[in-house]
Amino acid sequence: MGGVIVSGKVHDALMQGPDNAIGLFHGYTYSAHPLACAASLAALDVYQDSGLFERACRLAPVWENHADGLRDLPLVVDIRNIGPLAAIDLKPRIESGVRIVSTKTHSSLGGAAGSHPAGNASR
């Protein structure tokens, strides 16, 4: 589920075109698909009924404290936290045979569900 908020100026620029054009046509995927909407609403009900948002708020300081505890490790360049999420920048560790491939200034490992948009670890 998502939404788009734009200024009036951006809206007006994007809405140039024929009257039958799709509003803010900029890459929607399955816009307002009934099954996707139903699944999203059901997921939000589960989150609310299970108290997942409140649990995340309670666990955030614990997670931040533990993540920040890694700051003094020799390979850690920087740690940034927001709520229950943390980004940990690591120095390359060439001597171990593991190299982090990245186009960014510092390489990072981690991410939700094992995703790693910044680069890939390889041997």
Secondary structure as the mmCIF struct_conf table of DSSP 4:
data_model
#
loop_
_struct_conf.conf_type_id
_struct_conf.id
_struct_conf.beg_label_comp_id
_struct_conf.beg_label_asym_id
_struct_conf.beg_label_seq_id
_struct_conf.end_label_comp_id
_struct_conf.end_label_asym_id
_struct_conf.end_label_seq_id
HELX_RH_AL_P HELX_RH_AL_P1 GLY A 8 LEU A 14
TURN_TY1_P TURN_TY1_P1 MET A 15 MET A 15
BEND BEND1 GLY A 17 GLY A 17
TURN_TY1_P TURN_TY1_P2 ASP A 19 ASN A 20
BEND BEND2 ALA A 21 ALA A 21
HELX_LH_PP_P HELX_LH_PP_P1 ILE A 22 ILE A 22
TURN_TY1_P TURN_TY1_P3 GLY A 23 LEU A 24
BEND BEND3 HIS A 26 HIS A 26
BEND BEND4 THR A 29 TYR A 30
TURN_TY1_P TURN_TY1_P4 SER A 31 ALA A 32
HELX_RH_AL_P HELX_RH_AL_P2 PRO A 34 SER A 50
TURN_TY1_P TURN_TY1_P5 GLY A 51 GLY A 51
HELX_RH_AL_P HELX_RH_AL_P3 LEU A 52 ASP A 68
TURN_TY1_P TURN_TY1_P6 GLY A 69 ASP A 72
BEND BEND5 LEU A 73 LEU A 73
TURN_TY1_P TURN_TY1_P7 PRO A 74 LEU A 75
STRN STRN1 VAL A 76 ILE A 82
TURN_TY1_P TURN_TY1_P8 GLY A 83 PRO A 84
STRN STRN2 LEU A 85 LEU A 90
STRN STRN3 ARG A 93 ARG A 93
HELX_RH_3T_P HELX_RH_3T_P1 ILE A 94 SER A 96
TURN_TY1_P TURN_TY1_P9 GLY A 97 GLY A 97
STRN STRN4 VAL A 98 VAL A 98
STRN STRN5 ARG A 99 SER A 102
BEND BEND6 THR A 103 HIS A 106
STRN STRN6 SER A 107 SER A 108
HELX_RH_3T_P HELX_RH_3T_P2 ALA A 112 GLY A 114
TURN_TY1_P TURN_TY1_P10 PRO A 117 ALA A 118
STRN STRN7 GLY A 119 SER A 122
#
